[in-house]
Amino acid sequence: MRDTVETCSESPDDSPGIRCLAESALKILAERKQGARSGGSQDWVERLCDAVVSDSETSHQKVISSMISRGITSDDVFDVYLPAVARELGERWVRDEANFVQVTLGTGRLQTLIRERAGLGAGSADGTGRVLMVLPPFEAHALGVFIAADQIRRAGHSVHVSVAPEAPEVVEMLNERDFDMVGLTCATRRSIGRLGDYISEIRAGAPAAPPLVVGGPIVPEVRDLAAICGADHAAASTEDALRAAGLVSAPESLCI
């Protein structure tokens, strides 16, 4: 689709005309940016999705390099496009357009990208807040946890990610270390009951636990999710989660 620049009545030599042209150009750039933040170009999403399930070990890296060379920022690649690719993988699975091996391969490569990015930023946290991110043992959608952890870390907070710990293990971590927030993921309605039991066991063993915040794709769909499962808050984005926990240095929104 071609961009349309508003016509200005002033001549090219007049400063109002130049200003009008500049404002139109800035408007176009802002619209492009907003389009990227709202979900990304579907063409790039599909290309990257094809690449992460391909036999090539490097094709997805080449696609990302092409995206950046076209002006897509690194933050948008990780905050917008990778979550969109993860959703596309899930949709392809539902439509029988991707098999188990492909989905597993693609998800693994996305997780590797997130881990590598987190490694590059290791040690940059200023200790403003200490966050424990937990993927409960009954959840399998680890990618969202790593993306959220990466966003929180880039916001300047220290993050510890724990994958599939039993509730007593979480209690032990909370009793041994000081955290300002515990983030738990809930991906589907089927997980709500089990998450409630999980949280109850955590609270019984660590009554002085920091705010327990539930996140995940189910949050916008279930009203009063926090009350239902016994959490302190439910948040559809890392920004909302950090704000709820009183950690005001927040990254840009992300809903997975």
Buried (B, 14 or more C-beta within 10 A) or exposed (E): EEEEEEEBEEEEEEEEBBEBBEEBEEEBEEEBEEEBBEEBBEEBBBBBBBBBBBEEEEBBBEBBEEBEEEEBEEEBBBBBBBBBBBBBBBEBBEEEEBEEEBBEBBBEBBBEBBBEBBEEEEEEBEEBBBBBBBBBBBBEBBBBBBBBBBBBBBBBBBBEBBEEBEBEBBBBBBEEEEBBBBBBBBBEEEBBEBBBEBBEBBBEBBEEBBBBBBBBBBBEEBEEBBEBBBBBBBBBBBBBBBBBBEBEEBBBBBBB
